[in-house]
């Protein structure tokens, strides 16, 4: 069991959130960016922008790892505490994001503010606007789609807890292959009849790679980690073959998530097994990423409505950058204040 906080995870979370924000900034200001940048800098900006979806997949992996880490400190699973902690972590910022998106969307022409989408978002039934969906992210706040996936993962995991925790760490391949099989079945069913829960379940495989990683790297056995890593490599090969023969964006996404999970696993195992100092405590020149990571959820959920507002008022790119930095700071204080508030209430 890990007793130290891994600040590298906070830094990676912050970096992933900034990639998502940059993607949306780049889409709005690509012409201005191209005018002021050299060709190679602009090409780098295009490359970073295209990492947007990988950043979301990484959030899934990191979320699974974090949930497993929090549950490992408990002797017995408590539904009430589990649900309460997830609700306190997600809902305050999420409902603020809905209110902010609705308020801004109401005054900005071209933004659809639909009651039916609001209801769907309240019950976490939204999915990406680019594909088929029951409900779109409310008022153009596109990043909210991934939160419906997260909530589904949180809901389904307790029902599988005895199975997930009962299998030995060195037999993790049973869960890895089982969850991949379930994902492929859901992808097939979803191509026949669209149901959001099938789409959500399709990505559960990616989330579980992070959940299972916790035991693989924290139990003092290199054999457990090797077994887990071998499972990921085997599923990666399977997904590569399937994606070659079948055209499916979701299969390709699972393959990308699988590759990310392998890279993240190697980094985590190296840092923990070697007890690398900078891994647990970031160097001073990288400490800012830790703070960005601590406000990353609010940054992820709130930035899009503000960008829509900036676009409406045609805010110059340079001014928008200053606003971006201000938002990063504000989100850090917002999240730490919310966490601090509930922590104090739990003590009283």
Buried (B, 14 or more C-beta within 10 A) or exposed (E): EEEEEBBBBBBBBBBBBBBBBBBBBBEBBBEEBBEEEEEEEBEEBEEBBEBBBBBBBBBBBBBBBBBBBBBEEEEEEEEEEBEEBBBBBBEBBBEBBBEBBBBBBEEBEEBEBBEEBBEBBBEBBBBBEEEEBBBBBBBBBBBBBBBBBBBBBBBBBBEBEEEBEEBEBBBBBEBBBBBBEBBBEBBEBBEEEBEBBBBBBBBBBBBBBBBBBBBBBBBEBEEBBEBBBEBBEBBBEBBBEBBEEEEBEBBBBBBBBBBBBBEBBBBBBEBBEEEEEEBBBBEEEEBBBBBBBBBBBBBBBBBBBBBBBBBBEEBEBEEBEEBBEEBBEBBBEBBBEBBEEBEEEEEE
